[in-house]
């Protein structure tokens, strides 16, 4: 099938058409022409819309598809649909499955289950067996099988010596270490951000210090051991400052933030909505404002969904007993754009959602120009819309954003010769 995208503004700093209003002709899976007012006698399907913008396909570095083992929460197929609904053409999936993605066989299962589909799926392997932080996995074998990076997801590496060995081994295999930063001796039993709101609500707090201490330690270990490290979900001003300082010393470190950390703060928990119980927790208003600045000044490199599906049995319970996490693929761009609307340009968001993730993972960076593979996200950055149940493609429904009014919406995705338009 051939497609003609009409009258779209290009948002791509690597494209010769950046900032221009153009038509984009796609034949099979390749961009064959970009120009104003393309006319063709070829059989094409028109794609058009109000205030249409086109960028390189967005890529999420942190999502859970729960497959294998927890397919009742999400599976590869439903996860792909949720990603496309949110404007993503590529997703890294976490190894928090059953069994965990900690061997060549598990990586091959994911790779072989989902080839040449609309959304590219990249499995991330475990750093340690069962993500228990004790024994290293066979990272080399997993990388050969297709693992794009390595993480224990929400389990921090407590053993400093083990992390040094992991960094050194990963450097020898040109692999990326992604490590969650949380000193769990300081967060045990914690339910939300430690602060005034937690005291008012009578909930045990999770101090930012638990994250900051671990980030500080990990930066020191990175400086000692070498290698490449990515901090996945930064949630405090001081954490971002430590990362910024490490970058100034030319350490190979990058960082991400979940989109909801930019939009929501801990005052949202007044009604004890368990869908707002996330790890790291929503911080206070001042921290959130600082995090926005950290995104704009590039202390933070990527914006992620941290998509974490949960069945109703794990959420429709007392707050203390609820599981952490929310679904977020469908709302990542909308949340980030709403939070940063009027504070930065769309080019900055495209950098965080597409260009930097590809760069960090050493993947080809999509470019909007003739001759390139068509890997495109279409969106309207000024659309005012209300998120409802109909916009959810995930199997799980644990989102706090039902009836939330957003600014900015994904319109559709083009990838691998396929097109999907959002609801």
C-alpha positions in Angstrom: 0.0 0.0 0.0 1.2 3.6 -0.8 0.3 6.5 1.4 0.3 10.3 1.0 0.5 12.4 4.2 -1.0 15.8 3.3 0.1 19.1 4.7 2.1 18.1 7.7 4.6 20.2 9.6 7.9 18.4 9.9 9.4 18.3 13.4 12.8 16.6 12.9 16.1 18.5 13.5 17.9 15.9 11.3 15.6 16.5 8.3 16.3 19.1 5.5 12.5 19.7 5.8 12.5 20.6 9.5 9.9 23.2 10.3 8.3 23.1 6.8 4.7 22.3 5.8 4.9 19.5 3.3 3.3 16.4 1.8 5.1 13.0 2.4 4.7 10.2 -0.2 5.3 6.7 1.1 5.6 3.8 -1.3 5.6 0.4 0.4 7.8 1.1 3.5 10.0 4.0 2.1 9.6 7.7 1.9 10.0 8.5 -1.8 9.1 12.2 -2.0 8.7 15.1 0.4 7.5 18.4 -1.2 4.7 20.9 -1.1 1.5 19.8 -2.8 2.5 16.5 -4.2 0.4 15.2 -7.0 0.6 11.6 -8.1 -1.3 9.3 -10.4 -0.3 6.4 -8.2 -2.8 4.5 -6.1 -2.4 6.1 -2.7 -4.3 6.3 0.6 -4.6 9.9 1.9 -3.7 10.7 5.5 -4.7 14.1 6.6 -5.8 16.0 9.6 -6.1 19.4 11.4 -2.7 20.9 12.5 -0.9 17.7 11.5 2.7 17.4 12.6 5.1 14.6 11.5 8.2 13.5 13.4 10.5 10.5 13.5 8.7 7.6 15.2 8.6 7.8 18.9 10.4 5.1 20.9 9.6 4.1 24.5 12.5 2.9 26.5 10.5 1.5 29.4 7.3 -0.5 29.2 5.9 -3.8 30.6 4.2 -6.2 28.2 3.9 -8.9 30.9 4.5 -11.7 28.3 5.3 -14.5 29.1 3.6 -15.3 32.4 1.3 -12.4 33.1 -0.7 -12.3 29.8 -3.9 -11.5 31.7 -2.4 -8.0 32.4 -0.9 -7.5 29.0 0.6 -9.5 26.1 2.7 -8.6 23.1 -0.3 -8.0 20.9 -2.3 -5.8 23.2 0.9 -4.0 24.2 1.7 -3.2 20.6 -1.8 -1.8 20.1 -1.4 0.4 23.2 1.9 1.6 21.9 0.5 2.5 18.5 -2.4 4.3 20.2 0.1 6.4 22.0 2.1 7.3 18.9 5.0 4.9 19.4 6.6 2.9 16.6 9.2 1.2 18.9 9.2 -0.1 22.5 11.7 -1.6 24.9 10.0 -4.2 27.0 11.1 -4.9 30.6 12.2 -8.4 31.8 9.7 -8.4 34.7 7.9 -11.5 33.3 7.5 -15.2 34.4 10.0 -16.5 33.7 12.0 -13.3 33.7 13.9 -12.5 30.5 17.2 -13.8 31.9 18.3 -16.2 29.3 18.8 -16.6 25.5 15.7 -18.7 25.3 13.4 -16.0 26.8 14.9 -13.3 24.5 14.4 -15.5 21.5 10.7 -16.1 22.5 10.0 -12.4 22.4 12.0 -11.8 19.1 10.3 -14.8 17.3 6.8 -13.9 18.6 6.8 -10.4 17.1 8.7 -9.8 13.8 7.9 -7.3 11.2 4.8 -5.7 12.9 3.7 -2.2 13.1 5.5 -1.5 16.4 9.1 -2.7 16.7 9.6 -4.6 20.0 13.0 -4.8 21.7 13.4 -7.1 24.7 15.7 -6.0 27.5 17.4 -8.8 29.4 17.9 -9.2 33.1 21.2 -8.1 34.7 21.0 -10.9 37.3 19.3 -14.2 37.5 15.6 -13.8 38.3 16.5 -10.1 38.9 17.6 -11.1 42.4 20.8 -9.1 42.4 23.0 -12.1 43.2 24.4 -13.8 40.0 25.1 -12.3 36.7 23.2 -13.5 33.7 24.7 -14.6 30.4 24.5 -11.1 28.9 26.6 -12.0 25.9 24.3 -14.9 24.9 21.3 -12.7 25.4 22.7 -9.9 23.3 23.5 -12.3 20.5 19.9 -13.4 20.7 18.6 -9.8 20.4 18.6 -8.2 23.8 18.9 -4.5 23.3 20.1 -3.7 26.9 20.1 -5.1 30.5 18.2 -4.2 33.6 16.6 -5.7 36.7 13.7 -3.2 36.3 12.6 -1.9 39.7 15.2 -4.0 41.6 18.3 -1.9 42.4 21.7 -3.6 42.4 22.6 -3.4 46.2 26.0 -5.1 45.9 28.5 -2.5 44.7 31.1 -5.1 43.7 28.5 -6.9 41.5 27.6 -3.6 39.8 31.2 -2.9 39.1 31.6 -6.4 37.5 28.4 -5.9 35.5 29.6 -2.5 34.2 33.0 -4.0 33.2 31.4 -7.0 31.5 28.9 -4.8 29.7 31.6 -2.5 28.4 33.5 -5.5 26.9 30.3 -6.5 25.1 29.3 -2.9 24.2 26.1 -3.2 26.2 24.0 -0.7 28.1 23.3 -1.1 31.8 19.9 0.3 32.9 19.7 0.4 36.7 16.8 1.6 38.9 18.0 3.7 41.8 16.4 3.0 45.1 17.8 2.2 48.5 15.0 -0.1 49.7 16.2 0.0 53.3 14.9 3.6 53.2 11.7 2.9 51.3 10.4 -0.3 53.0 6.6 0.1 53.5 6.6 3.5 51.7 3.4 4.4 49.8 4.0 7.9 48.4 6.4 10.8 48.4 7.7 11.6 51.9 6.5 15.1 52.8 3.6 17.2 54.1 1.0 15.5 52.0 2.0 12.0 53.2 1.7 13.2 56.8 -1.8 14.7 56.2 -2.9 11.4 54.6 -1.3 9.2 57.2 0.7 7.3 54.6 4.3 6.2 55.1 6.6 8.3 52.9 9.2 7.3 50.3 12.1 9.8 50.6 13.8 11.2 47.5 17.0 10.5 49.5 16.6 6.8 48.7 17.0 7.6 45.0 19.6 10.2 45.4 22.0 8.1 47.5 21.8 5.2 45.0 22.4 7.6 42.0 25.4 9.1 43.8 26.9 5.7 44.4 26.2 4.4 40.9 27.9 7.4 39.4 31.0 6.8 41.5 31.0 3.2 40.4 30.6 4.2 36.8 33.6 6.5 37.1 35.6 3.7 38.6 34.5 0.8 36.3 33.8 2.5 33.0 30.9 1.4 30.7 27.6 3.0 29.9 24.8 3.5 32.4 21.2 4.7 32.0 19.1 5.8 35.0 15.5 5.0 33.9 13.1 7.1 36.0 14.6 10.1 37.8 12.2 11.8 40.2 14.0 14.5 42.1 15.8 17.8 41.5 19.0 16.5 43.3 19.0 13.3 41.2 18.9 15.3 38.0 21.7 17.6 39.3 24.0 14.6 40.1 23.4 13.3 36.6 24.1 16.7 35.1 27.4 16.9 37.0 28.4 13.4 35.9 27.8 14.4 32.3 30.1 17.4 32.7 32.8 14.9 33.7 32.3 13.1 30.4 30.9 9.9 32.1 28.7 7.8 29.8 25.5 8.3 31.7 22.0 9.1 30.5 18.6 9.4 32.3 14.9 9.1 31.7 11.7 10.3 33.4 8.2 8.9 33.3 5.8 11.4 31.7 3.4 11.4 34.7 6.3 12.6 36.9 6.2 15.9 34.9 2.4 16.4 35.0 1.3 15.2 38.5 2.4 15.9 42.0 1.6 14.3 45.4 -1.4 16.5 46.0 -3.2 14.4 43.5 -3.3 11.5 46.0 -5.9 13.3 48.3 -8.6 10.9 47.1 -6.4 7.8 47.6 -6.6 6.8 44.0 -4.5 3.7 43.8 -3.8 4.3 40.1 -1.6 7.2 41.3 0.5 4.8 43.4 3.7 4.6 41.3 7.4 3.9 41.9 9.2 6.3 42.0 6.3 8.2 43.7 4.8 11.5 42.5 6.9 14.2 44.2 5.8 17.6 45.5 5.0 20.6 43.3 8.5 22.2 43.7 10.3 19.0 42.7 8.0 18.6 39.6 8.8 22.1 38.4 12.5 21.3 38.8 12.1 18.1 36.8 10.5 20.1 34.0 13.6 22.3 33.9 15.8 19.2 33.9 14.1 17.9 30.8 14.4 21.3 29.1 18.1 21.8 30.0 19.0 18.2 29.0 20.0 16.8 32.4 17.3 14.3 31.5 17.6 12.7 28.1 14.4 10.7 27.5 10.7 10.6 28.4 9.3 7.2 29.0 5.9 5.7 29.7 6.9 3.3 32.5 3.7 1.4 31.3 2.9 -1.0 34.1 -0.4 -2.9 33.6 -2.2 -4.3 36.7 -5.4 -6.3 37.0 -8.2 -4.7 39.1 -7.6 -7.1 42.0 -4.2 -5.4 42.6 -5.6 -1.9 42.4 -9.2 -2.0 43.8 -7.9 -2.5 47.4 -6.8 -0.4 50.3 -4.0 2.0 49.3 -1.4 0.2 51.5 -2.1 -3.1 49.7 -2.3 -1.8 46.2 0.4 -2.6 43.6 2.6 0.2 42.2 2.2 1.3 38.6 -0.1 2.7 36.0 -0.7 2.0 32.3 0.7 4.9 30.3 1.6 4.2 26.7 -1.6 5.8 25.4 -1.0 9.0 27.5 2.8 9.5 27.5 3.0 12.2 24.9 -0.2 13.9 26.0 1.0 14.0 29.6 4.4 15.3 28.7 3.1 17.9 26.2 0.5 19.1 28.7 3.1 19.5 31.4 5.6 21.3 29.1 3.1 23.2 27.0 4.3 26.8 26.5 7.6 26.0 28.2 9.5 24.4 25.3 9.3 23.6 21.6 8.0 20.4 20.0 11.5 19.7 18.8 12.6 19.2 22.4 9.8 16.6 23.0 10.7 14.8 19.7 14.3 14.7 20.9 13.2 13.1 24.2 10.7 10.7 22.7 12.5 9.6 19.5 16.0 10.8 18.7 17.6 10.3 22.1 16.2 6.8 22.8 17.4 5.6 19.4 20.8 7.2 20.0 21.2 5.8 23.5 20.4 2.3 22.3 22.7 2.6 19.2 19.7 2.1 16.9 19.3 3.8 13.5 17.7 7.2 14.1 14.7 7.7 11.7 14.9 10.8 9.5 12.1 12.4 7.5 13.7 12.6 4.1 13.4 10.8 0.7 15.1 7.4 0.6 14.6 6.7 4.3 12.4 4.0 5.7 9.1 5.5 6.8 9.1 5.4 10.6 6.8 8.3 11.4 4.6 9.5 14.2 1.8 11.9 13.3 0.4 14.2 16.0 -1.4 17.5 16.8 0.5 19.3 19.6 -2.4 21.8 20.2 -5.4 19.4 20.2 -7.5 19.8 23.3 -9.1 16.5 24.1 -10.5 14.3 27.0 -9.0 10.9 27.6 -11.7 8.2 28.1 -12.1 4.4 28.3 -12.4 4.2 24.5 -8.8 5.4 24.1 -7.4 2.5 26.1 -6.0 -0.4 24.1 -4.2 -2.1 26.9 -5.7 -5.2 28.5 -5.5 -3.4 31.9 -7.3 -0.2 32.9 -5.2 1.1 35.8 -4.9 4.8 34.8 -5.7 7.9 36.7 -6.4 9.8 33.6 -10.0 8.9 32.8 -11.8 12.2 31.9 -8.5 14.1 32.1 -8.2 17.0 29.7 -5.0 17.0 27.8 -3.2 19.3 25.3 -1.6 17.4 22.4 -2.6 14.1 20.9 -1.0 11.3 18.8 -2.8 11.0 15.5 -1.2 7.9 14.0 1.9 5.9 13.2 3.6 4.7 10.1 6.2 1.9 10.3 7.2 -1.3 8.4 4.9 -0.5 5.6 1.9 -0.4 7.9 -0.3 2.5 9.2 -2.4 2.8 12.3 -4.6 5.9 13.1 -5.4 6.6 16.8 -8.9 6.6 18.2 
